[in-house]
Amino acid sequence: MPDNHPLLVVVRDLMFSSKIIAEARAQNIEVKIIRDPAKLQAEPGKRLFADLNQPGVIEAAAAWKSSTGGQVVGFVSHVDTPTIAQAKQAGLDRILARSQFTAQLAELIRNP
């Protein structure tokens, strides 16, 4: 079933966003990078990758998930246990350490 919406990615880190874009392009998947989490709510979509270490992202991702029914995969520093707990409590679908996210990136883009 084709998805007419781009993969949404909330991330400020240019190197990390470049890595995601390159992998998505290799798989012929359209990506939309959103730098400001406050702008996420207006974006239609089915899939969202979110840098949970960015201020305001957990709340914005949870609100986006609630309004769209989309799936949220968050990535975070593996030592940031308060953020991990907050993301779980917010109901995000998957929370991965940044290193796990990077290692699984191709698969996550293919089948989130």
N, C-alpha and C positions, 0 to 999 in steps of 0.2 A: 504494500500500500504506500504510494508516494506521499511524502510530507511536503506541503507547499510552503511551510514556514522555515526560515533559516534557523540554524542552531544558534541560540542566544548565549553569549558569554559575557559575564560581568567580571572584568579584570582590569586593573590599571597597569600592571607590569608589562611593558612592551615586549620584552624577550619571551615571556611566557605566552602572551597572546599571539606572537609570531609563530611559536611552536604549534599552538592549537590551530591557527589558520592554515599552516602548511600541511598538517595532517588531514584537516577537513578537505582542503583542495585536492589532496592526493586521492581522496575518496569521493570527489565530486559532490561534496556537501557544502551548501551555502552557509556562511557564518556571519553573524552580526555582532560586533564587539560593542559593548556598552561600558563606558568608563564611569559614569555617574549612576549609582544604584537608584537614585530618585527618579530616573528616567525609565526604569525597567517596567513600571506598571503599565505604561502606554504601549508596550510591545506585545503583539500577538505571537504565540508560539506554542510548541509542544515540548521543547527540551531546552533546559538552561544549565549551563556550567557556571558555577559561581565561586569566586575567591572569597572564602568566608573570613579571611583576615582583614578584609577591607571594611572599614566602618560603615554600618548601615546595610550591609549586604544581606545578612540573615533575615532581617525584618522585611526588606524589599523582596527577597526570594520567596519567603513564606506568603506574602501578600500576592505576588505574581502567581504562585502555585494555586492559591485559593481562588483567584479570579479566572484562571485559564484552565485549571485541571492538568496543567503540564507537569513534567517530571523535572526535579531539581537534583543535580549532582554537584555537591559542594566539595571543595578541596581546601585544606587547612594545614598549617604547620602541625606535625605529629605531636609536638610537646604542648600545644595550646589546648589543654583539656577543658578549660572553661568555655571556649568557643565551640568545641566539639559537643559538649553537653547542651549548650544553648541551641545549636543547630538541630540536635536530636529532639529537643523539647519543642522546637518550632515546626517539626514534622517534615523536614526535608527528606527526600527519598534515599539518598546515599551520601555519606560523608566519608571522604577518603583523605588520607595523608597526602600531602603534595607529591611525595615520591611515588606513592601508589597510583595516584591520578596520572602522573607522567608515564609510568610504566604501562598503564592500561589504556592510555589515550586512544590508540587506534581502535581498540575494541569498544570503548565507551562511545566513540563517534559513530561507529557502525551500529551498535546495539546498546543504547544507554540503558 
